[in-house]
Amino acid sequence: MRRVLQMPCRHEENVRKLLRGGGQVFALRGYANATVREICTAAGVNVAAVSYYFGGKEKLYISVLEDFLETGERLCPYDDGAFPASAPEEHLRAFVRHLLTTFSGGCGVDDGLRRLLLHECLDPASIAQNLLRSYFDTKRGQLAHILSALHPSCGEGLVRRMCVAVIWQCFQFVYACGPASVLIKDSGLEGQDIEDMCEFLVGLCVGGMAHLGRGWNGNWVEDIPSLAAVST
């Protein structure tokens, strides 16, 4: 019996070309300066393809960012290396490693798109806000589940704040190490790899929750005397 070769669907092929071409152009020129013609030239498709497949440049841009984030999730899952029966600290370690790897491009994602994500996180265009909010809300939900299991006695207020702190620290460790090393002599950040940063942040989180959880009632200033003194 003759073997039938299944050719890739032209629609899917063109969509992938536009995502790649759009990613290259957006990463190089940003959303505002990128033109549909440049994108189609980079993708090797007809200039009408952006409108036909995505409805315009704006929706293509969102799709490029969405594809980048989905690729990171697929190549480096947030629970990679942890099992259902693993200790909560191991789940926390896997989650922190996941964020650091995604933000640093260590999972093989395009570096230009990684820098584009940085720009959007620091100065989000209105068209990307909903996508980024949804992504980070999902990350916060995943992390909240882990932290609640790590310290069951900690209240919702502490867990919520610690989620923001951990996610932001992961972001800062990747994107601010360079400037921090310049501004702060002997910062200790030079040459750190993902595992170094991961272990530091996990230790910081575990120790911080153990300390703050002893008397936390949701009021940041009143519960921490040093901050109360600074604020007065």
N, C-alpha and C positions, 0 to 999 in steps of 0.2 A: 504494500500500500504506500502510495507516495506521501511523503511528509509535507504537511502544509505549514509554511512559515507565516506567522502572524506579524504583519508589519505594524509598527506603532501608529496609533491614530494620529492623523495630521493635526487635528485640533489640539491634542495633548502635547504634541511636539512643538507646535507654535507657541503654546502657553509657556512651556518650559524655556523656549528661546527668549521670550519676552521677559520672563522672570530673571533669567541670567543677564540679558542685555540691559534691562532696567536696573538691576542691581549694580552693574558696573558703572553705568552713567550716573545714577543717583549717588553712589558712593563717591564718585569723583567730583561731581558738580553740585550735589545737593538737590532738593526737590525743586526749589524756585528756579534755578538756573538750567536744569535739565530740560531738553526739548524732546518732543515726541519723535521728531525726525532723527535726532541723535540716537535715541533708544532703538528705533527700528533699524537703523544702520548697524548698530552693535549687535542686534539680534539676528540680522540677515532676513528680515521680513518686510512685507509691504507697509508703507507708512500708515495705511488705514487699519493695520492689525490691532493697534492699541485700543482704538475705539471699538472695534469689532469684538475683541475677546474680553476687554476689561471695562469698556464704557468710558475710557478717558484716562488721563495721566494720574489723576488723584487715586482712583481705585487700583491702578497698577502699583502705585507707590505703597499703598496699604498692603497689597498682596505680596510685594517684595519683602516688606518687614515681617509680615505674618509667616511667609515661607522660611525666612531666616530663623525666627523663633521656633517654628515647628521642627526645623532641621536640628537645632540645638537640643530640643526635647527628645528627638528620636536617637541622636548619636550619644547623648549623655543624659539618661533619665535621672530624675531627681532622687530615685531610690536605688540607683545602681550600686551594687555591692552590699546592700542591706536586704535582709529577709524578713518576712512577717514576724518571726520569732526573735529577731535581733533586738538588742537593748536599744532604748530610745536614743542613747548617745551615738550609737552607730548610724541610726537613721538621720540624726542631726549632721553627723560627719558626711554622710552621702549627699545630703541636701546642700551643705555649704560647698562641697567639692563640685557639685553640679552647677551652682551659680558661678563660682569662680572660673570653672572651665568654659561655661557658655560666654561669660563676659570677656574672657581673655582670648577666645578663639581657639582654645586648646582642643576642641572636639572637631577641628577641621573645617569650621565655617569660614566664609570669606572674610578676610581682615578688613576690607573696605566697608562691608556691611556692618561689621562689628563697630567700627568707628562711627558709622551712620547712626547706629543704635545709641551710642554714647551721646551724640549730638541731640538726638530726639529726647533722651532722658533728661538732659540738662536744660534744653530749651525746646520743649515739644511743640511742634506745629499743631494747629487745631485739628488737622485731619488725622493725626496719629494718636491723639490723646485717648480716645476710646479703646483703641487696640492695646496701648501700653497699660492703661488702667486695668483692663481685663486680664492682661498677662500678670501684672504684679499682684492683683487681687487673688489670682489663682496661686501664685507663689506664697502669698501670705497665708492662705488657707491651708496649704500643704505644711508650711512651717508651724502654724498654730497647733495643728494636730500633733506634731512631733514634740513641741515644747510642753504641751499640756500633759503628754505622757511622761515626759522627762521629769517634770515637777508638778504632780497632780494638785498639790496644795496651793499653787500660785493662782491668783485670781485672773479674770479675763483682762483686766486693765494692764497688768504686768505682761501677760502673754502678748497682748496686742502691741505694746510698746517695744517689747523685745523682738518681735517679728520685724518691725520697721528697722530697728537697730541692726539686726543681723543682715538683712537684705542690703541696707545702705552700706554697711561695713564691707560686704563682699564687693559691691559696686566701687567703693572708694579704694579698696586695696588694689583693684585692677587698674583703675583709671587715674588714681592720684598718687601712686607710688613714685612716679617720675618727678612731678613737681615737689612732692614732700621731701624727696631725697636732696633736691636742690636747696629748698628753703630751710630744712632742718639738718644741721650737720650731724653726722653719725646717727642717722635715723634708724638704722638697723633694717631698713627695707630693701637695701640693695641686694640683688642676687637671689631673692626669695623665690622659690617655686610654688606651685599650687599647693603641694602637700604641706609646706611650711606655713603658708597663710591659712590653710584649712585647719591645721592643728591649733594655731594661735586663736583663731576665731571661735572654734569649738570650745576651747578652754575658757575663753573670755565669756562666752555665753553661759556655759555650765556654772562657772564660778559666780557670775553676776546674778543669775537667777537664784542660786542657792542663798546668796547674801541678801538680795532685795526681797526675796520671798518670805523672809522671817517676819517682816512687819509691814508689808505693802498693803495699802488700802485704796490705791488708785490716785492718790495725790502726790505727785512727783516731788514738789518742794517740801512739804511738811514731813514726808517720810525720810528724807535724806538731809540731815543737819547741815552738811557742808554746802549743799545747794541753797538751803534756806538762808545760811549766813551770807552767801554771795548775793542773793536777791534782795537783801535788806540794806 
